[in-house]
Amino acid sequence: MTAMTTKTKIKTAPFGITPDGEPVELHTLTNNSGMQLSLSSYGATITRLLVPDRDGKLADVALGFDSLSPYLTSKIYLGCTVGRFANRIAQGRFTLNGKTFRLARNDGTNSLHGGLKGFDKRVWKTRVMPGQTSVRFSLRSPDGEEGYPGNLDASVTFTLTDSNEVRISYQAKTDRPTVVSLTNHTYFNLTGAGRGDILNHVLCVRADRYTPADERLIPTGKILPVAGSALDFRKPAPVGARLRQAGGDPAGYDHNFVLKTSASGKPSLAATLTEPGSGRVMKVFTDQPGMQFYSGNFLDGKTVGKGAKAYQRHAGLCLETQRFPDAPNQSRFPSAVLRPGETYRTTTIFKFLSLPQARNNKNKRRND
Ligand code: GLA
């Protein structure tokens, strides 16, 4: 037998056991430049993401926990896959084909991020694709789970490429008409998780419009221009510069942008996040119509993450690509309905660069 020299790119280790006795695994993917992505089968969660800075120095840019047990009780959705429906559904209720469905309410009177036991609190089946740097998680959400109609078979595939991209592809099928919007809820801090806040990160979002929301964070149904508001990130701006103006209590961003989607339906650039200190840059590409920008306003220092670091307000920010919040109740928003025979399919890419590299790329494009 010839000796195989294939470099193992995925390593699997036990991560713990749930109170129901289900074993949970942790998969670590490593690419050619040493970037690492760790994924837990509990919640199909990104627990760790090592990314090089401008000097090639790695730091973990994803907030999370060192072990399984805090994930079991945490309610802040660190790194997880959110489903069946990302963000809020007003009054935990929607009507589809003349029938009203009542959902589990877990955010005042609203249903948030799938309800009391969303996809973030499930153990997903795992399939490791050896040599392909991909891990695929799948689950069945039974008809009526958290109030949602239809047996839903969902999967999410994470790929780490040698061009420093984390690609996340979601799929779902149903046997009754239902609503679906899956996203990833990683809190990024490009300085490194637990090393201060994200207020000096510079954000640029390819959106001219957003969906304003009321004080319960339910969209009013209007679609307004970002121009002249704290939501105007068409030119790069520091996240912390207009926090008060952004509103909210505690103040900060928790808003859905209306992205400029590409006509091809392929993922296109939605946002660029730059951390000037380390030189780390993250670009977000998606095929989704919306993106929730959440600046970690509800973090309050009570959650103690990896390396015993407490996550203070704005310790991380989320860029959650999604259907619009409350879409099932808003006829003017893009539909979030999935019918039998259809496949829900969507991809989001988080691509990491560093400042000098980003400049080179720009020059390259200009010379092309
Ligand atoms: C989302 C919401 C926020 C908050 C977080 C979880 O991003 O939009 O309002 O609920 O999840 O804490």
Residues whose N, C-alpha, C, O or C-beta is under 5 A from the ligand:
A	BS01	GLA	K75 I76 Y77 D254 Y294 F298
